[in-house]
């Protein structure tokens, strides 16, 4: 959710339908390099490398929008996404980014440091309910 107007040219971009393609090894926005694998014993065959979207932009349905303060983009966590750099000295790109989880979510083991880091004394397999992951709404039906 932006707090400043964001032109389409610098808006976060999404590869439509990519959430259905499986799990990818994450890459860092800042460097475009993969996260460093820290757990050498972790079986990461589940995770595939991110395809080179930039080199093949014409083969993907890439979505982005011009945004105004208060607009909101909601997307599935497995959707491939990234944003072009913003070198403007006059046009800010400040946003509020939150993560929302269902009541069936658990903390999963990853062989790299996650972003954001998991805090609150949670362990792998725990449900993420703590001060860093508060319950916002419950269906009381």
GIQUINOR-V800540 format. One record per residue. N is the residue number from 1. RES is the residue in three letters. PHI is phi in degrees with one decimal (* if undefined). PSI is psi in whole degrees, 0 to 359 (none if undefined). Layout:
n/res/phi/psi
N/RES/PHI/PSI
N/RES/PHI/PSI
This chain:
n/res/phi/psi
1/UNK/*/115
2/UNK/-77.4/149
3/UNK/-104.3/354
4/UNK/-129.4/157
5/UNK/-59.5/139
6/UNK/-123.2/115
7/UNK/-69.6/153
8/UNK/-54.7/326
9/UNK/-61.8/334
10/UNK/-116.3/7
11/UNK/-72.6/152
12/UNK/-57.7/144
13/UNK/-119.1/148
14/UNK/-128.1/141
15/UNK/-91.3/108
16/UNK/-57.3/133
17/UNK/81.6/353
18/UNK/-66.2/342
19/UNK/-66.2/346
20/UNK/-95.7/1
21/UNK/-90.9/359
22/UNK/108.6/196
23/UNK/-101.1/141
24/UNK/-116.6/152
25/UNK/-73.0/121
26/UNK/-68.3/152
27/UNK/-120.8/152
28/UNK/-81.6/136
29/UNK/-59.6/317
30/UNK/-64.9/319
31/UNK/-111.7/345
32/UNK/59.8/19
33/UNK/-97.7/152
34/UNK/-64.8/152
35/UNK/-61.6/144
36/UNK/-71.6/124
37/UNK/-71.7/122
38/UNK/-104.4/337
39/UNK/-106.2/95
40/UNK/-66.5/340
41/UNK/-87.1/354
42/UNK/-73.5/131
43/UNK/-83.3/101
44/UNK/-102.5/27
45/UNK/-64.2/345
46/UNK/-66.7/330
47/UNK/-99.6/128
48/UNK/-104.3/156
49/UNK/-64.5/148
50/UNK/-69.2/129
51/UNK/-64.0/156
52/UNK/-77.3/86
53/UNK/-63.9/315
54/UNK/-58.5/321
55/UNK/-74.9/345
56/UNK/-133.8/38
57/UNK/-54.8/327
58/UNK/-68.2/342
59/UNK/-92.2/357
60/UNK/-120.2/151
61/UNK/-91.1/99
62/UNK/-100.2/126
63/UNK/-108.8/138
64/UNK/-160.5/166
65/UNK/-143.5/160
66/UNK/-83.1/131
67/UNK/-121.1/150
68/UNK/-116.5/157
69/UNK/-51.3/133
70/UNK/94.2/342
71/UNK/-62.8/161
72/UNK/-143.9/132
73/UNK/-109.1/129
74/UNK/-121.7/133
75/UNK/-147.6/158
76/UNK/-69.5/138
77/UNK/-61.7/338
78/UNK/-87.2/359
79/UNK/-71.6/127
80/UNK/-64.1/129
81/UNK/-150.4/157
82/UNK/-172.6/171
83/UNK/-134.0/142
84/UNK/-69.0/159
85/UNK/-64.1/159
86/UNK/-124.3/96
87/UNK/-89.8/2
88/UNK/-65.5/139
89/UNK/-95.2/356
90/UNK/-120.4/343
91/UNK/-116.3/104
92/UNK/-74.8/159
93/UNK/-134.0/69
94/UNK/-97.0/134
95/UNK/-139.8/158
96/UNK/-102.1/123
97/UNK/-116.6/125
98/UNK/-125.6/162
99/UNK/-123.5/132
100/UNK/-117.3/135
101/UNK/-124.6/150
102/UNK/-80.1/167
103/UNK/-72.3/355
104/UNK/-98.5/3
105/UNK/-72.9/148
106/UNK/-134.1/161
107/UNK/-77.0/118
108/UNK/-97.6/148
109/UNK/-77.1/135
110/UNK/-130.2/150
111/UNK/-84.1/10
112/UNK/-136.2/164
113/UNK/-68.7/134
114/UNK/-90.1/161
115/UNK/-128.9/119
116/UNK/-73.4/161
117/UNK/-65.4/147
118/UNK/-80.4/123
119/UNK/-119.7/183
120/UNK/86.0/17
121/UNK/73.2/18
122/UNK/-77.1/148
123/UNK/-116.5/164
124/UNK/-57.2/135
125/UNK/92.4/345
126/UNK/-73.2/149
127/UNK/-76.3/137
128/UNK/-78.7/76
129/UNK/-126.3/108
130/UNK/-166.1/187
131/UNK/-63.4/330
132/UNK/-79.6/340
133/UNK/-128.9/71
134/UNK/-73.8/155
135/UNK/-77.6/123
136/UNK/-96.2/324
137/UNK/-153.5/144
138/UNK/-128.4/140
139/UNK/-84.6/109
140/UNK/-91.3/15
141/UNK/-70.3/none
